[in-house]
Amino acid sequence: MLSPSTSGTLRILTVNIHQGYTAFNRRFMLHELRDAVRAERSDLVFLQEVRGPSVKAGRRAKDVGHGGDHEFLADQIWLDHAYGRNAVADGRDHGNALLSRYPITGWRNHDVSVPGAEPRGLLHCVIQLDAPAPALHVVCVHLGLRESHRRQQLMRLSQMLLGEVPAGAPLVVAGDFNDWRSLADGVLRDTGLVEVFRQRDGMHARSFPARWPLLRLDRIYVRDVAASRPLPLSRRPWSTLSDHAPLAAEISL
């Protein structure tokens, strides 16, 4: 079991796990990825491209069980977890997931798919922190590959935040935005979200491809927190575990 972070602070990690495979699906690396995620000792872990419970048996099920990848990663470490299924194909499903050291008191998966494109979703969870901290709202994001689709999905994210997150409530929105042209901030400007890496460095972090990151696809946005700062991550072993490099941050409430 993870020990608590310093009072009033939370460690955040986000990573697209590519359904447990390395780039180009060359090797199944979920066991190694579990070790790397646990080593970061994060309070909240945002996961994208997570395999959910499968009705099909096979080598993968023998290795990690019939539960979802998020259950395998969370086992005996994170108190609670939530999974939002986005796509089903050939008897298997995948989506977004959240691992939490604190209780998840409510969650909802919002379908923001665009007809004719790969299904996408926004997993919204409410986290009960230690008293007297207020409830924390978090959203795990995986947006589409086409710019026009992403703009629609960002607008739906904005509408969801307006409708479901109380004014003044602390908020973290993280995940794979596929926003290689860095246009998301403009669409999200009216939501009050601030991206942690851009706030410090003036630009988003490079995260893809993991081995030699060039594109700035992944983000950690915050709102109504006392402070936030990026956390450094070593290239190894992360550069060999997925096609995306992870991002990490610490927030103070």
N, C-alpha and C positions, 0 to 999 in steps of 0.2 A: 504494500500500500504506500502511495506517495505521502510524504510528510507535507504539511501545509506550507505554502509560501509565506513570506513575511506578511504580517498583518496589514491588510489594506492594499496588497498588491496581488496581481495575477500574472502568470506566465502563459502566453498564447503561442500555439504552434499551428500552422496551416500547411498542408501538403496534398497535392494530387498524387495518389498512390498508384495510378495507372493499373488498377485491378490486380495489384501485387506483382506486376512484371516490370522488368527493365525496359528501356527504350527498344522499340522494334520487337517487343515481346520475346526477347532472346532467352531470358531466364526468369523463373518464378522466385521472387525474393521476399515474400511476405514475412518469413521468419526473421530474416536479417532486418527488415524494415521495422518489425516489432521491437527488436533490440534497440534500434536507433531512436525510435519514438520514445521509448521508456527512458533512455539515457538523458533526454532533454528535461525530464521531470516537469513537464508542463501541467498546468491546472486544467486547461481547456485545449483540446486538439480538434481542429477542423479538418475533415477528410473529404476528398472528392474522388470520383471514380472508384467507389467501394463496391465490391461484390456483396450482394445480400444473400439471405438464405436461399439455397439452391435445391430444386427438386431432383437434380441429377447427381448421381454418385460419380465416383471417379477418383483419380489420383489426388486432385485438389481437396476433395472432401476427406480423404484418408489422412491428408497432411494437416488440415486445419479444422476438421469437423464440418458438420452440415450447417452450422450457424453462419452469419455474415462475417466478413473480414473484420468489421468493427468489433464484433464480440471477441474474436480471436485476439485482436490488438488490446482490447480493454481488460481482458481476463485477469482478475485478482489485483488490478492496479487502479483503474478508474471506477469510482463508485457507481456511476450512471452513464448511460449512452442512449442516443437516439439515431434512427436511420430513416431517411426519406428516399423511397424508391422513385427513380426517374424513368427507367427504361426496363423493358422485359423483352428478351429475344432468346429463342431456342432453349426455353426452359430455365433461363438464368436471368437475374436482374442485377442492376447496379444503380447507385445514386450517391447521395451525400450522407455524411454521418458526423456526429459530434460525440467526443468522449469528454466526460466531466468529472472532476473530483468532487463536485458539489451536486446536490440533488437537482434533477431536471423536473420542474413542477408542471410544465406544459410544453407541448411542441406541435407544430403544424408544418407540413410540407406543401409548398405552393408550386403548382405546375406552371412554369413560364415557357413551355415549349412553343415553338413556332411551327405551324403545319409544314410538313415536308422536310423538316430538319431533325437532327438528333434531339431526343427529349432532354429538357433541362429543368432544374428545380432550385428553389430557395428553401432551405430548412431553417425555420425560425423556432428557437428554443428559449424558454424562460428558466433562469438559473437562480436557485435560492442560495445566496451566500450566507456566511456567518453573520449573525446579528451584531451590530445594528445596521449592517450594510443593506442597501435596497436591492430588490430583485434586479438581476442583470439580464438584458435581452441580447441574444446573439443570433446571427444569421450566417449559415454556411452556404456559399455561393458557387455555382458552376455555370458560366454563361456560354453562349453559342460561339461558333467560329466565324460567322459573318457579321460584319459591322452593323448592318441594318437590323439583324436579329438581336444583337447585343443592346442596341439602343432601345428597342422595344422592351427587352427584359430589364434594363436599368430603370426605365420609366415605371414598370410594374413593381420593381423593388422599392422605388421612391413612394409609390402609392401604398404599398404594404406597410412601410415604416410609418407613414402618416396615420394609417388606420389602426395599427396594432401595437405600436410602441408608445407608451405614455410620454408626454413632454417631460423632460428632465430626467428620465430613466437612463442609467448608463447603458451603452450600446456598443457592441463589437460586430462588425460585418467583415468576414474574411473568406478567402477562397481563390479559385481560379477564375479570373475575369476575362481571360483571353483577349485582353485589351492592349494589343501590341502598339497601338498608336496613342495610347494614354489619353483617350477621350472621355473616359468614365467620370472623371472628376467634374467636368463641366455639366454633365447630365445630373450628377448627384449634388450639385452645389447647394440647392435649396434645402436639402435634407440636414445640413449641418455636419455631415461626416467629414472627418479629416484623415488622410492616409498617413500612417505612422512614418514610413520611410521617406515619403515626399516632404513631409513637414520638417524632417531633420536634414535631408540631403538635397532637397530641391528637385528630386526625381524619384520615380518608383524603382524598386529593387529589380535587378535582373534575375530571372528564375528559370528560363528555358532556352535551350535544353540543359538539363542538369549538369552534364559533363563540362560544357563550356557555355555558361549562361550569357545569352545575348538579348533576348526579348524580355520585356517587363510585363509579365502576364498575371502574376499573383499579387494579392493585396491584403493589407490589414487596415481597415478603417475603424475609427472610434468616434464616439460622440458622448458628451456629458460625463467625461472621466476627468480626474484631477490632473493626471499626467500620463504620458506614454513615451516609450522609447524602443527603438529596434534592438534586438539582441543578436550578437554575432553567432553564426553557425559554421562549423568546419566543413570543408569541401568533402572530406572523407568521414564517414562512408556514404554520405548522401548522394554524391555524384554517380554512384553505381547502383542506386536502389530504385529509381523511377526515372521518368523522362522529365519531371519537374523537380527543381530544387525547392526545399521548404523555406518558409519565412517564420521568424519568431519575434515576439515583442513582449515587453512587460508593461502592464498598465497599473496605475494607482487610482483607487476610487475615492 
